[in-house]
Amino acid sequence: VQLMESGGGSVQSGGSLRLSCSASQFTFNRYCMGWFRQGPGKEREGVALIDSVDDTQYADSVKGRFTITQDKAKNTVFLQMNNANTEDTATYYCVAERGQDCGVFYAALRRTIPAVTTRGYWGQGTQVTVSS
C-alpha cells in the first residue's frame, strides 16, 4: 500500500486549502482512511477519518471547519480545510487501514491513545502553513 499526499502549501488565516491522498494497492472492502497531523513542537494528532461506508469522524479542533470526503473509484481521500487558523500549521499525513484494525486510529483521533502508537499505513506527509 502506498499513500501519496498533495495539496499542501501556505494560506493566510481564514483561508482554505484542499489536501488529497491517493492510495495505490489498497483493495480492502472495509477500511478507514484519513488524516493525522503534527505541528511544530506538538504531538501527532488525529484530524479526520472516513470509512468504507462514508461515516466520518473529526477532531474537536476542526469540526465545522474541515470536511473529509472520498472518491472510491479513484481510491482518493480529500480534506477540505476552511477557515484555517495558525494552529492548523502542521505536516499532514494521510493514513489508511483495513477495517478490522481501524479501532486504533479512531482511538487516537479521540485522544484515548497517543497517535504515535498507531501503525497502519502512512503517507510521507505534506506541509500546511497558515500565516496570520
Beta strands, then each sheet from edge to edge (+ up, - down):
strand 1: 2-6
strand 2: 9-12
strand 3: 17-24
strand 4: 31-38
strand 5: 45-51
strand 6: 56-58
strand 7: 66-71
strand 8: 76-81
strand 9: 90-98
strand 10: 121-122
strand 11: 126-131
sheet 1: 1+ 3- 8+ 7-
sheet 2: 2+ 11+ 9- 4+ 5- 6+
sheet 3: 2+ 11+ 9- 10+
end
